[in-house]
Amino acid sequence: MKFYIDESGCLGFKKGSSQFLTFSYVNVIKLKQVERAIKRFQKTRRIKGEYSAKELKFSESRHDLRVDALTYLSRKDWEAGIIILEKQKVQPRLRDKPNILYNYTIINHFMRTVLPNFDPDDVLELCVDRRVYYTYEEAFNNYAKNKATYLWNRVWRKKPLLTSDHIKISHKKSHTDCCLQLADYISGAAFHEYERGNNMYLNLIRNKITNRTYLWR
């Protein structure tokens, strides 16, 4: 199992910061198909003079490009979950700890959703969009592995035991990975629904969203 993770919004709580932070985690069922589709989409738009960026990025795309890309990609083999964090409900003690908040928001709920269906003969791979905080990647990785083994071994008491070797994590710049660009588009579509009240984009791929977690109701 391999998932691609990205987010939209900001971790700040100052005036002007976003009200929501949205995460997507994408399971690409047919990797080569999706990679080819994204590369083909970009190439076609560049030839037409409609697109010049080095990657497919939701925040830097025009409305018509977003609609075309999501409509096109909705026909490919992938599925995704989204996590929506309503930031005003975050406890004050976490508001000045952005990395702890980031790690908890995505990993805790991702693992509780995905891990119950995990086959211990497999490896759970996470490919995460590399953020500014490079120095915190190790902390993220440790938290993810510890959360997975804690839930599997101690909370659910599943057999055989899960070890950290079952979890593989990589951090990449999104321009180097087409599937991270898909995750960016999904989190961007979710962000527009909650932050802007515009559900047009998410409606185009709603049938691909298999799980939605809202924090906190």
ZIMOUR-V849882 format. One record per backbone hydrogen bond with DSSP energy under -0.5 kcal/mol. NH is the residue of the N-H (numbers start at 0). CO is the residue of the C=O. Records with the same first field share a line. If there is no record, write none. Layout:
NH->CO + CO
This chain:
2->124
3->25
4->126
5->23
7->21
9->19
16->13
20->84
21->7
22->82
23->5
24->80
25->3
26->78
27->1 + 25
28->26 + 76
29->76
30->28
33->29
34->30
35->31
36->32
37->33
38->34
39->35
40->36
41->37
42->38
43->39
44->40
45->41
46->42
47->43
48->45
49->44
50->44
56->54
59->56
60->57
65->61
66->62
67->63
68->64
69->65
70->66
71->67
72->68
73->69
74->71
75->72
77->75
78->26
79->207
80->24
81->210
82->22
83->212
84->20 + 82
85->83 + 214
86->18 + 84
88->85
89->86
93->90
94->90 + 91
96->93
100->96
101->97
102->98
103->99
104->100
105->101
106->102
107->102 + 103
108->103 + 104
109->105
110->106
111->107
112->108
113->109
114->110
116->113
117->114
119->117
121->118
123->165
124->0 + 122
125->167
126->2
127->125 + 169
128->4
129->171
133->131
135->132
136->133
139->135
140->136
141->137
142->138
143->139
144->140
145->141
146->142
147->143
148->144
149->145
150->146
151->147
152->148
153->148 + 149
154->149
155->150
157->151
165->162
166->163
167->123 + 165
169->125
171->127
175->172
176->173
180->176
181->177
182->178
183->179
184->180
185->181
186->182
187->183
188->184
189->185
190->186
191->187
192->188
193->189
194->190
195->190 + 191
197->191
198->196
201->188
202->198
203->199 + 200
204->200 + 201
205->201 + 202
207->204
208->205
209->79 + 207
210->79
212->81
214->83 + 212
215->213
216->213
